[in-house]
Amino acid sequence: MDIGFIGLGSMGQAMALNALKAGHTVRVWNRSRDATKQLAEQGATVVDTAAEAFVGEAVFSMLADDAALRAVLIDGGVLQQAQKGVIHVNMATISIALCDELVALHQQHGVAYVAAPVLGRPDVAAAAKLNIVAAGDDEAINRVQPVFDAIGQKTWRVGSKPQHANVFKLAANFMLAAAIETTSEAASLMSGYDIDPHAFLDVITNTLFPGPVYQGYGRMIADHRYEPALFKAKLGLKDVRLALAAAETVNVALPVASVVRDNLIEVLAHGDGDKDFAVLGRVAARRAGRAV
C-alpha cells in the first residue's frame, strides 16, 4: 500500500518500520524531524508537513494525546487539505469526546476514519506482535488490513462506530492500571511480614494470575525497577483520566480507577512521572513505610 505515517514516538517508529519491512510505500512526518532519520535510512520518504502525508491510500497516526492530535489535524487544517478518498487510521489512545468530533470532521471533509488503538508496549510493537482493536467502516478496514497484518499479530474488529474501539482501549488500560495497583499493594503486604515479594509473585503468576501483565509488572515491582520505562506513569495517568471521563459520560462509576488516578498523581508529585507504570509499587511501599 501507499501510506503516510505521522507521529514517530517509540510506538509509531516501530509500526512504520514494520510497514516498510513488509514492502509498503511509507511517507513519514513528525513534529521533531530527528525522529524520521532511521526510517529514512530504511527507505521511507520524509515529508515537511503533516498534510503531505495525507495522500495515497491511507495515513496512520500515532500522536501522543488529544492535544497533539487536535493541534495537527484540526488546528493545523490537515483534514481540509487531505486527498479525497484517503483513509485515516488513528492508532492513538484518545478521549471519546475527541473521537466523536473527529468522526464528524472526517465525514465533512470526505475522509474515511478508522479508530485502531493497539494493545502492547514498544517492545511488542517492534516485534510486530501488537493486538489491534479496530472500529469503523468495514470496507475501510478491509483496505488497510495489509498494513495491520504487517504491524500486529491480530486485528480485533469491534464494530462500525469508531468510538467503540477507543472505549475498548480505555477499558483495557484501566484494567492494566488496576492490576499494577493491586500487585503493588500485595507486594507491600508481603514485605510487611518480611516475605520476599519475588516468592509470592512466583506463586501467584504461575497459578491464579498467569500472563504478561502480572508476570512482567510483578517482577519490576518486586525488583524495585522502574527504568527504562516501557510505559511511562504520566501516560498511564492520562489514560486513567480518559477512562474516568468516558465512564462519567454514561454515569458509570469506576471507584478503583479513582484510586489509581490519585496514586498516579502522587507519582508525578514525587517527580516519577517518566518512570514506568510499575512505579506504583513505590507508592505502595512508601505508604507502608518501606520505600526504596
Backbone torsions as a table, in degrees:
resi	resn	phi	psi	omega
1	MET	NA	157.6	175.6
2	ASP	-101.3	106.2	-171.2
3	ILE	-130.8	160.4	169.5
4	GLY	-110.3	157.6	176.8
5	PHE	-142.3	122.3	179.0
6	ILE	-121.8	138.1	-177.2
7	GLY	96.6	93.9	-170.5
8	LEU	-118.4	51.4	169.1
9	GLY	-73.5	-164.5	-176.2
10	SER	-61.1	-35.4	178.2
11	MET	-74.7	-50.3	-178.0
12	GLY	-61.2	-40.1	177.7
13	GLN	-56.3	-49.2	-176.8
14	ALA	-63.8	-42.2	-178.5
15	MET	-67.6	-44.1	179.3
16	ALA	-63.5	-38.6	179.6
17	LEU	-65.0	-41.0	178.6
18	ASN	-67.6	-32.8	175.3
19	ALA	-64.7	-40.9	176.8
20	LEU	-62.4	-45.3	-179.1
21	LYS	-60.8	-29.4	-179.6
22	ALA	-82.4	-0.4	175.5
23	GLY	97.0	6.7	178.7
24	HIS	-78.5	148.7	174.5
25	THR	-84.0	123.0	-171.1
26	VAL	-126.8	125.5	168.5
27	ARG	-100.8	136.7	-176.6
28	VAL	-125.3	147.0	174.6
29	TRP	-143.9	141.9	176.5
30	ASN	-147.4	148.8	-179.6
31	ARG	-60.7	-36.5	172.8
32	SER	-100.3	114.7	-173.5
33	ARG	-66.2	-23.1	-179.8
34	ASP	-56.9	-31.9	-177.1
35	ALA	-68.6	-12.5	-177.9
36	THR	-89.3	-10.0	-170.8
37	LYS	-60.7	-49.8	-177.7
38	GLN	-61.9	-39.6	-179.5
39	LEU	-68.7	-37.0	177.2
40	ALA	-62.2	-38.5	178.6
41	GLU	-65.3	-24.9	179.8
42	GLN	-93.8	3.7	174.2
43	GLY	111.0	1.6	177.3
44	ALA	-73.7	151.5	174.1
45	THR	-95.1	122.7	179.5
46	VAL	-89.2	128.1	178.3
47	VAL	-110.3	159.2	-172.5
48	ASP	-85.0	-23.1	-178.1
49	THR	-134.8	157.2	177.6
50	ALA	-63.6	-33.6	-179.5
51	ALA	-61.1	-34.0	179.7
52	GLU	-68.7	-17.2	176.7
53	ALA	-83.1	-18.7	-176.8
54	PHE	-87.1	53.4	174.0
55	VAL	-135.9	177.1	-178.0
56	GLY	82.4	-148.9	-175.6
57	GLU	-88.7	-35.2	-177.3
58	ALA	-159.1	158.1	172.4
59	VAL	-131.8	135.4	-179.6
60	PHE	-109.1	136.7	178.0
61	SER	-124.5	141.2	177.7
62	MET	-140.0	64.9	-179.7
63	LEU	-87.4	160.1	-165.0
64	ALA	-66.3	-39.6	-172.3
65	ASP	-162.8	-175.7	-179.8
66	ASP	-56.6	-44.8	-175.7
67	ALA	-62.2	-42.5	-179.8
68	ALA	-66.5	-42.8	-179.5
69	LEU	-64.8	-41.6	179.0
70	ARG	-65.2	-43.1	-178.4
71	ALA	-61.2	-41.2	-175.9
72	VAL	-80.1	-52.5	-171.7
73	LEU	-81.3	-42.0	-172.4
74	ILE	-94.8	-60.3	-178.8
75	ASP	-64.8	-32.1	-180.0
76	GLY	-80.5	-4.3	176.6
77	GLY	68.5	22.6	-175.8
78	VAL	-65.3	-40.9	-176.5
79	LEU	-64.0	-34.9	178.1
80	GLN	-64.5	-28.7	-176.9
81	GLN	-95.4	-6.8	-174.2
82	ALA	-63.7	144.7	176.7
83	GLN	-65.3	131.1	-180.0
84	LYS	-62.6	136.7	179.3
85	GLY	93.8	-11.8	178.3
86	VAL	-70.8	149.1	177.4
87	ILE	-103.2	130.4	174.2
88	HIS	-102.3	122.7	178.0
89	VAL	-110.9	109.7	179.7
90	ASN	-95.2	117.2	-174.5
91	MET	-104.9	5.5	-178.3
92	ALA	-85.5	160.9	174.1
93	THR	-88.7	112.9	-176.3
94	ILE	-130.9	172.7	179.6
95	SER	-72.7	155.8	177.0
96	ILE	-65.9	-37.0	180.0
97	ALA	-62.0	-44.8	179.6
98	LEU	-68.5	-37.4	177.1
99	CYS	-56.7	-47.7	-179.2
100	ASP	-63.8	-37.7	177.7
101	GLU	-64.9	-41.2	179.8
102	LEU	-66.0	-38.7	177.8
103	VAL	-57.0	-47.4	-179.1
104	ALA	-64.3	-42.6	-178.9
105	LEU	-67.2	-39.1	177.8
106	HIS	-64.3	-41.6	177.1
107	GLN	-61.0	-41.6	-179.0
108	GLN	-61.3	-35.6	-175.0
109	HIS	-104.0	10.4	173.7
110	GLY	71.4	31.4	179.2
111	VAL	-115.3	124.0	177.6
112	ALA	-68.2	141.8	-175.8
113	TYR	-125.3	126.4	176.2
114	VAL	-124.1	129.1	172.9
115	ALA	-93.8	127.4	-176.4
116	ALA	-145.7	62.2	176.2
117	PRO	-64.8	159.3	-172.7
118	VAL	-119.3	152.5	173.5
119	LEU	-106.7	118.2	-178.5
120	GLY	142.6	151.1	-179.5
121	ARG	-94.3	178.1	-178.0
122	PRO	-55.8	-35.4	179.3
123	ASP	-66.6	-35.1	176.8
124	VAL	-70.0	-39.7	177.5
125	ALA	-62.3	-41.6	-179.2
126	ALA	-63.2	-32.2	-179.9
127	ALA	-86.2	3.5	-178.5
128	ALA	58.1	38.7	-178.1
129	LYS	-115.1	19.8	179.5
130	LEU	-64.4	150.2	166.1
131	ASN	-101.0	127.1	-173.9
132	ILE	-108.1	124.7	179.0
133	VAL	-102.9	108.6	-170.4
134	ALA	-116.6	140.2	175.3
135	ALA	-145.7	142.7	-178.3
136	GLY	148.8	-166.0	179.8
137	ASP	-61.7	130.5	-176.6
138	ASP	-58.4	-41.8	-178.2
139	GLU	-65.7	-39.1	177.7
140	ALA	-63.5	-41.6	178.6
141	ILE	-65.5	-40.6	177.7
142	ASN	-57.6	-40.2	-176.6
143	ARG	-68.3	-32.5	-178.4
144	VAL	-97.0	1.2	-177.8
145	GLN	-57.1	-36.2	178.0
146	PRO	-58.5	-32.9	177.2
147	VAL	-74.5	-42.0	175.1
148	PHE	-55.2	-41.8	-179.3
149	ASP	-64.1	-28.8	-178.9
150	ALA	-79.1	-25.2	-174.3
151	ILE	-110.2	-11.1	-177.2
152	GLY	-137.8	168.2	178.5
153	GLN	-93.0	-22.6	178.3
154	LYS	-157.4	142.9	173.5
155	THR	-108.6	122.9	178.7
156	TRP	-102.9	111.3	179.8
157	ARG	-87.8	125.2	-171.8
158	VAL	-121.9	19.0	174.0
159	GLY	132.9	177.7	-177.5
160	SER	-92.5	-14.2	179.1
161	LYS	-92.6	116.3	-178.1
162	PRO	-52.7	-34.1	-177.6
163	GLN	-59.9	-26.2	-178.1
164	HIS	-64.5	-35.9	177.3
165	ALA	-64.7	-38.9	179.3
166	ASN	-69.4	-36.0	176.3
167	VAL	-64.6	-42.9	176.6
168	PHE	-55.4	-48.2	-176.4
169	LYS	-65.8	-41.4	179.7
170	LEU	-65.5	-39.9	177.6
171	ALA	-64.2	-40.3	179.3
172	ALA	-64.6	-42.9	-179.3
173	ASN	-70.5	-30.7	173.2
174	PHE	-63.6	-43.5	178.4
175	MET	-64.4	-38.6	176.4
176	LEU	-60.7	-46.9	180.0
177	ALA	-61.0	-42.0	-179.9
178	ALA	-65.0	-38.2	178.9
179	ALA	-64.5	-43.0	179.4
180	ILE	-65.6	-39.8	179.1
181	GLU	-63.7	-48.0	-178.2
182	THR	-68.1	-34.5	176.1
183	THR	-64.4	-40.7	178.7
184	SER	-62.4	-44.3	-178.8
185	GLU	-67.2	-40.2	179.3
186	ALA	-65.1	-39.6	178.5
187	ALA	-63.4	-38.1	177.9
188	SER	-67.6	-35.6	176.0
189	LEU	-61.8	-43.3	177.4
190	MET	-59.9	-45.7	-178.6
191	SER	-62.6	-33.9	178.9
192	GLY	-61.3	-25.1	177.9
193	TYR	-106.3	18.0	179.0
194	ASP	58.1	34.4	174.4
195	ILE	-101.0	132.9	179.3
196	ASP	-64.8	118.0	179.0
197	PRO	-56.8	-28.9	178.4
198	HIS	-59.5	-42.5	-178.9
199	ALA	-64.6	-43.7	178.9
200	PHE	-61.9	-49.0	-176.4
201	LEU	-67.7	-28.9	175.5
202	ASP	-62.5	-42.0	177.9
203	VAL	-67.7	-50.2	-173.6
204	ILE	-63.6	-43.1	-175.7
205	THR	-78.5	-7.5	174.6
206	ASN	-108.5	6.5	179.0
207	THR	-132.4	-88.2	-173.4
208	LEU	-71.2	-36.3	-172.7
209	PHE	-129.4	67.7	175.4
210	PRO	-73.9	166.6	174.6
211	GLY	118.6	166.1	-171.7
212	PRO	-66.5	-30.8	-176.5
213	VAL	-67.0	-57.1	-178.2
214	TYR	-68.6	-37.1	179.9
215	GLN	-68.8	-50.2	-176.6
216	GLY	-67.8	-54.4	-178.5
217	TYR	-70.8	-33.4	177.2
218	GLY	-60.0	-42.2	179.0
219	ARG	-64.6	-41.8	179.3
220	MET	-64.4	-40.0	179.8
221	ILE	-66.7	-44.6	179.6
222	ALA	-64.1	-33.8	-179.5
223	ASP	-84.2	-6.5	-173.2
224	HIS	55.3	42.3	-175.5
225	ARG	-114.3	110.6	-173.7
226	TYR	-118.9	4.6	177.0
227	GLU	-139.1	148.9	-2.3
228	PRO	-70.7	150.5	-177.0
229	ALA	-82.9	120.6	173.1
230	LEU	-89.3	-24.7	173.8
231	PHE	-144.6	104.8	-173.1
232	LYS	-66.4	143.7	-178.9
233	ALA	-59.3	-36.5	-179.0
234	LYS	-66.8	-29.6	175.1
235	LEU	-75.5	-33.8	173.8
236	GLY	-61.5	-40.8	177.8
237	LEU	-62.1	-42.5	177.8
238	LYS	-56.3	-46.1	-176.3
239	ASP	-69.7	-37.9	177.6
240	VAL	-64.9	-40.3	176.9
241	ARG	-63.3	-39.8	178.0
242	LEU	-64.8	-38.6	177.9
243	ALA	-64.0	-42.1	178.6
244	LEU	-64.6	-40.3	178.5
245	ALA	-65.2	-41.8	178.1
246	ALA	-62.9	-40.6	-179.3
247	ALA	-67.2	-41.7	-179.2
248	GLU	-62.5	-34.9	-179.3
249	THR	-59.0	-33.5	-179.1
250	VAL	-111.2	21.0	175.6
251	ASN	57.5	43.3	175.2
252	VAL	-109.2	126.1	179.4
253	ALA	-84.7	135.0	174.8
254	LEU	-126.4	73.3	-174.9
255	PRO	-61.2	-34.9	178.6
256	VAL	-65.5	-39.2	178.8
257	ALA	-61.8	-35.7	178.5
258	SER	-64.5	-39.8	177.4
259	VAL	-63.6	-46.1	-178.7
260	VAL	-64.9	-39.9	177.2
261	ARG	-57.1	-47.8	-178.2
262	ASP	-63.8	-37.6	178.5
263	ASN	-68.1	-35.1	177.3
264	LEU	-70.9	-32.2	173.4
265	ILE	-62.6	-39.9	176.1
266	GLU	-62.6	-38.2	176.2
267	VAL	-56.3	-49.0	-179.2
268	LEU	-65.3	-37.0	179.9
269	ALA	-62.5	-28.1	178.8
270	HIS	-93.7	9.5	175.1
271	GLY	77.8	20.9	-175.8
272	ASP	-107.1	18.0	-175.4
273	GLY	-61.8	-27.2	-179.7
274	ASP	-89.1	-1.1	176.0
275	LYS	-82.7	168.1	-177.0
276	ASP	-65.7	154.9	177.6
277	PHE	-49.9	-29.6	179.9
278	ALA	-61.5	-11.4	-180.0
279	VAL	-64.8	-9.5	169.8
280	LEU	-57.1	-25.8	175.0
281	GLY	-61.5	-34.8	178.2
282	ARG	-68.3	-37.3	177.9
283	VAL	-62.4	-47.8	-179.7
284	ALA	-62.5	-41.7	179.5
285	ALA	-65.5	-41.0	-179.5
286	ARG	-62.5	-41.5	179.8
287	ARG	-68.9	-23.6	177.4
288	ALA	-90.1	4.4	-179.2
289	GLY	74.0	22.5	-176.4
290	ARG	-128.6	34.0	-177.7
291	ALA	-62.0	141.7	178.1
292	VAL	-118.9	NA	NA
